[in-house]
Amino acid sequence: TNGPLKIEIYKTSGLAVACLTLGIIAILGCWIPVLNVISMILALVGLGLGIGASLSILRKKARGNGIAIVGGMLCIISLGTGIKVNLSAVKVIDEVLTEMESSIEQQVLETEPVSNEPRNVYDPRESKVNYDSEVSSAKKSYGKMIKEPGLEAAFVEKDTEVLVSKVRSVSVAENYGKERLRLSMSVKLPRKAISATDGKIEKAIAGSGTNVLGDAPWDKQIDVRRRLKEDGRTCEFKVHLLVPDEREKKLKEITGELEYLTASGTKKIDLGMMDFRAGVKSSKAGFSISKVGPSEWEEGSTTMSLKVDLQRGFLKSVKLYDENGEELDVSKSGTSYSGSRLLNLDFRARGQFPSKGRIVLDVWDNVKKHKVGFKALDISLGRDDPSVDEATGLL
């Protein structure tokens, strides 16, 4: 005989019913601008409940999957409709406000009384500015400003032309990838200088009258860096000329101009107590520390790279101190320039730099720029000339 018949009754999922309920509420409220934000929130909640209901029905074999699907669709439609309604409302409000502004401006123009008198016309009688006083003050401040470190020298003085006192060597060497005649010369400057900063060749003529000055800018440039002797008067420099024909025995004439700086004293720029680490900056002289780390050239040493924005030749010395004011035993290991501005200073110390310290710049004060013309005449190239030493003759 057969046993009793079992009938399974599946309950409808409560999550599905909740999803449908929230979907109906959301679809009714999604048409009202701004307030439909609440409907969209309910739609998001309902959509989450619908997804949860579908997963639960599949696992527990409950009823209501269709209800969950319908509720989820209502929630999705409510979200899309609410977003579209709000965007349209914002556009309409913007157009209304623009039209109102235009209307108000038009009314103001129509009601404003017309006057034949010009407006905003400058009347010198109404001015309260004393221009004579302003100009006088500006002149006084300019004199102070141009003496600040990092700016141009106060003014330029043109000195009397000097003759080259000695031609130290004549040789053929490469300059910017081109074979050139290199001459090392020295002159006696009219006054004691703190630095030779620049120079250019203006004319170079061989014995036969042929021009031996190149057209490229670097052919006219004179190398004067670090060429000033301890006496402050003797300046050594190098020039690069076109290699003359083999038949040339001498150079008839070389003329050019040197630029140098003089100063009446020095002054100190105390950058204050600071951390000795990369990234530290100061408002004075454009100072910053760009690097602190192990030296690449000497084992057991540390290098500190400083950036200082000063006119070339203005810096006399740099001193570093620890927190207690003791001067650090460091050596300058490198200097690099960009144009006429000082860019990088590298210092090396045995062991580690302290974590904190003070840096003091000693700069030249009351700096003046001078230009002096120079001339060299009848320079022997050493060809078939027994009086010229081989070391200084043309190689």
C-alpha positions in Angstrom: 0.0 0.0 0.0 1.1 3.5 -0.6 1.9 5.8 2.3 0.2 9.2 3.1 0.7 11.9 0.4 3.1 14.8 1.5 2.3 18.3 0.3 5.1 20.9 0.6 4.0 24.5 1.1 6.5 27.2 0.1 6.3 30.6 1.8 6.6 33.9 -0.2 9.9 35.6 0.5 9.6 38.7 2.7 12.6 40.3 1.0 10.8 40.1 -2.4 7.6 41.7 -0.9 9.7 44.5 0.7 11.5 45.1 -2.7 8.2 45.4 -4.5 6.8 47.8 -1.9 9.8 50.1 -2.0 9.7 50.0 -5.8 6.1 51.2 -5.9 6.8 54.0 -3.4 9.9 55.1 -5.4 8.1 55.1 -8.8 5.3 57.3 -7.3 7.8 59.9 -5.9 10.4 60.0 -8.6 8.5 62.6 -10.7 8.9 65.4 -8.0 12.2 67.4 -8.5 14.5 67.6 -5.5 12.2 65.6 -3.2 12.7 62.6 -5.5 16.1 62.2 -3.9 14.4 60.3 -1.1 12.6 58.1 -3.7 16.0 57.3 -5.3 17.4 56.3 -2.0 14.4 54.0 -1.4 14.9 52.6 -4.9 18.6 51.8 -4.1 17.6 50.0 -0.9 14.8 48.2 -2.8 17.1 47.1 -5.5 19.5 45.6 -2.9 16.6 43.7 -1.2 15.4 42.4 -4.6 18.9 41.0 -5.4 19.0 39.4 -1.9 15.5 38.0 -2.3 16.4 36.3 -5.6 19.5 34.6 -4.2 17.6 33.5 -1.1 14.7 32.0 -3.2 17.1 29.9 -5.2 18.7 28.5 -2.1 15.6 27.8 0.0 13.1 27.1 -2.7 10.8 29.8 -1.5 8.2 31.6 -3.6 8.3 35.2 -4.8 11.0 35.3 -7.4 8.7 37.1 -9.9 7.8 39.6 -7.2 11.5 40.4 -6.6 12.1 40.8 -10.3 9.1 43.3 -10.7 10.2 45.2 -7.6 13.8 45.4 -8.9 12.6 46.8 -12.3 10.5 49.4 -10.6 13.5 50.5 -8.5 15.7 50.8 -11.6 13.1 52.8 -13.5 12.7 55.1 -10.5 16.4 55.8 -10.3 16.7 56.7 -14.0 13.6 58.8 -14.0 14.7 60.7 -10.9 18.1 61.6 -12.3 16.5 62.8 -15.6 13.9 64.9 -13.8 16.5 66.6 -11.6 18.8 67.4 -14.6 15.8 68.9 -16.5 14.8 71.0 -13.4 18.3 72.4 -13.0 18.4 73.4 -16.7 15.0 75.2 -16.4 16.0 77.0 -13.2 19.3 78.2 -14.9 17.4 79.6 -17.9 14.9 81.4 -15.6 17.7 83.0 -13.6 19.5 84.2 -16.7 16.3 85.7 -18.1 15.7 87.5 -14.8 19.2 89.0 -14.7 18.8 90.3 -18.3 15.4 91.8 -17.4 16.9 93.6 -14.3 19.8 95.0 -16.2 17.5 96.4 -18.9 15.3 98.1 -16.3 18.4 99.7 -14.7 19.5 101.1 -18.1 16.1 102.5 -18.8 15.7 104.2 -15.5 19.2 105.5 -15.1 19.3 109.3 -15.7 21.4 110.4 -18.6 24.1 113.0 -17.9 26.2 115.0 -20.3 29.1 115.1 -17.8 31.9 112.6 -18.4 32.5 110.1 -15.6 35.7 108.7 -14.2 37.8 111.5 -15.7 41.1 112.1 -13.9 41.3 115.6 -12.3 44.9 116.4 -11.2 43.4 118.9 -8.6 41.8 115.9 -6.8 45.0 113.9 -6.7 46.5 113.5 -3.2 49.8 111.9 -4.5 53.0 113.9 -4.2 54.8 112.7 -7.3 58.0 114.6 -6.6 58.2 112.9 -3.2 57.5 109.5 -4.8 60.3 109.9 -7.4 62.8 111.0 -4.7 61.9 108.0 -2.5 62.2 105.6 -5.5 65.7 106.9 -6.3 66.9 106.3 -2.7 65.5 102.8 -2.6 67.0 102.0 -6.0 70.5 102.7 -4.7 69.9 100.2 -1.9 68.2 97.6 -4.0 71.0 97.3 -6.6 73.4 96.5 -3.8 71.4 93.5 -2.6 73.2 90.2 -3.3 72.0 88.4 -6.4 71.3 91.6 -8.4 73.4 93.2 -11.1 76.5 95.3 -10.0 75.7 98.9 -9.2 77.0 100.4 -12.5 79.4 99.9 -15.3 82.7 101.8 -15.7 84.7 101.7 -19.0 88.4 101.6 -18.3 91.3 102.6 -20.6 92.4 99.9 -23.0 95.4 97.8 -21.8 98.0 95.8 -23.7 98.4 92.1 -23.2 101.4 91.7 -20.9 102.2 88.1 -21.8 101.2 85.4 -24.2 101.8 82.3 -22.2 101.1 79.6 -24.8 100.0 79.1 -28.4 98.6 75.7 -29.4 96.1 73.9 -31.5 93.2 72.4 -29.5 89.6 71.3 -29.9 86.9 73.8 -28.9 83.2 72.7 -29.2 84.2 69.9 -31.6 86.2 72.2 -33.9 90.0 72.5 -34.2 91.0 75.9 -33.1 94.2 77.9 -32.4 94.2 78.4 -28.6 96.2 81.3 -27.0 96.6 81.7 -23.3 97.3 85.3 -22.4 97.4 87.6 -19.3 96.7 91.3 -18.7 97.2 93.7 -15.9 93.9 95.2 -14.9 93.7 98.9 -14.1 92.5 98.2 -10.5 92.2 95.4 -8.0 89.3 93.1 -8.8 87.4 90.5 -6.8 86.4 88.5 -9.9 86.8 88.4 -13.7 83.3 87.5 -15.0 83.2 87.6 -18.8 85.0 88.6 -22.0 84.7 88.6 -25.8 87.0 88.9 -28.8 86.2 91.7 -31.2 88.9 91.3 -33.8 91.6 88.8 -34.7 93.9 89.4 -37.8 96.7 87.2 -39.1 100.0 88.7 -40.3 98.7 88.7 -43.9 95.6 90.5 -43.0 93.3 87.4 -43.0 90.5 87.3 -40.5 91.0 84.4 -38.0 88.0 85.1 -35.8 85.2 82.5 -36.1 81.5 83.4 -36.7 80.1 81.1 -33.9 79.3 82.8 -30.6 81.6 80.4 -28.7 84.5 81.5 -31.0 84.1 85.0 -29.7 83.8 84.0 -26.1 86.7 84.3 -23.7 87.3 81.8 -20.9 88.0 83.9 -17.7 86.6 81.7 -15.0 89.0 81.2 -12.0 91.7 83.1 -14.0 92.2 86.0 -11.5 95.5 85.8 -9.6 95.9 86.4 -5.9 97.1 90.0 -6.5 93.7 90.8 -7.9 95.2 92.6 -10.9 96.6 89.8 -13.1 93.9 88.2 -15.2 94.7 85.1 -17.3 92.4 84.1 -20.1 92.1 81.9 -23.2 90.9 82.7 -26.7 90.1 80.3 -29.5 90.7 81.4 -33.1 90.5 79.8 -36.5 93.8 77.9 -37.4 95.7 80.2 -39.8 97.3 79.1 -43.0 100.7 77.3 -42.6 102.4 80.2 -44.3 101.4 82.6 -41.5 104.2 83.3 -39.0 102.4 85.5 -36.6 99.1 87.2 -35.7 99.0 90.9 -36.4 96.4 91.9 -33.9 93.9 90.6 -31.4 91.5 93.0 -29.6 88.6 92.4 -27.2 87.0 93.3 -24.0 87.1 91.9 -20.4 84.6 92.4 -17.7 85.5 92.3 -14.0 84.1 93.3 -10.6 85.4 95.4 -7.8 84.0 95.8 -4.2 84.6 98.1 -1.2 84.0 95.4 1.4 82.0 92.4 2.4 78.8 91.6 4.4 77.4 88.5 5.9 74.1 86.8 5.1 73.1 84.6 8.0 70.7 82.0 6.8 69.8 81.0 10.3 69.5 77.7 12.1 68.1 74.9 9.8 67.9 71.2 9.3 70.7 69.8 7.2 68.5 67.8 4.8 67.4 68.0 1.2 64.5 70.3 0.5 65.2 72.9 3.2 64.9 76.5 1.8 65.6 80.0 3.0 64.0 83.3 1.8 67.5 84.9 1.6 69.6 84.7 -1.6 67.4 82.0 -3.1 69.1 79.4 -0.9 68.1 75.8 -0.7 69.7 72.4 0.1 69.3 70.1 -2.8 71.1 67.0 -1.6 72.7 65.5 1.5 74.2 62.0 1.2 77.2 59.8 0.9 80.0 61.1 -1.3 80.4 59.4 -4.7 84.2 60.1 -4.8 85.4 59.5 -1.2 84.4 56.6 0.9 83.4 57.5 4.4 82.5 61.1 3.5 79.2 63.0 3.0 78.3 65.6 0.4 76.0 68.5 0.8 74.8 70.4 -2.3 73.6 73.9 -1.9 71.8 76.2 -4.4 72.3 79.9 -4.1 71.0 82.5 -6.5 73.8 85.1 -6.6 75.3 87.1 -9.4 78.6 85.5 -10.6 81.5 86.8 -8.6 79.4 88.1 -5.6 80.1 85.2 -3.3 83.4 85.4 -1.3 83.0 82.4 1.0 80.5 80.0 2.7 80.9 78.8 6.3 78.9 76.0 8.0 78.4 75.7 11.7 76.9 73.0 14.0 74.1 73.7 16.6 76.7 74.8 19.2 78.3 77.4 16.8 81.4 75.4 16.1 82.6 75.8 12.5 82.5 72.5 10.5 85.6 71.2 8.9 84.4 70.9 5.3 85.9 71.4 1.9 84.3 72.8 -1.3 84.3 70.0 -3.9 82.4 71.7 -6.7 80.9 74.8 -8.2 78.6 75.1 -11.2 77.0 78.2 -12.9 74.1 78.9 -15.1 74.8 82.0 -17.2 75.8 84.8 -14.8 74.1 83.2 -11.8 75.7 80.9 -9.2 73.7 77.7 -9.0 75.3 74.9 -7.1 78.0 74.6 -4.3 79.1 71.2 -3.2 80.7 70.7 0.2 82.3 67.5 1.5 82.8 66.5 5.1 84.5 63.4 6.7 81.8 61.3 8.3 78.3 62.7 8.6 77.0 66.2 8.6 75.1 67.1 11.9 71.3 67.0 11.7 71.1 70.8 12.3 73.3 73.8 11.9 73.8 77.3 10.5 75.1 78.5 7.2 76.6 82.0 6.7 77.4 83.5 3.3 80.1 86.1 3.0 79.3 88.3 0.0 81.0 91.3 -1.5 79.4 94.6 -0.8 79.1 97.7 -3.0 80.0 95.8 -6.1 80.8 97.7 -9.3 81.2 96.3 -12.8 84.0 97.4 -15.0 84.9 96.8 -18.7 88.4 97.1 -20.1 89.5 96.7 -23.7 92.7 94.8 -24.4 95.0 94.5 -27.4 97.7 92.0 -28.3 100.1 92.9 -31.2 102.5 90.8 -33.3 102.1 87.4 -31.7 104.6 84.9 -33.0 103.2 81.5 -33.9 106.6 79.9 -33.4 107.0 78.7 -37.0 110.6 78.9 -38.1 111.3 81.2 -35.1 114.2 79.9 -33.0 113.6 82.5 -30.3 110.2 80.9 -29.5 110.3 78.0 -27.0 108.7 74.8 -28.3 106.4 74.6 -25.4 104.8 78.0 -26.2 104.9 77.7 -30.0 102.3 76.4 -32.4 102.1 72.6 -32.1 
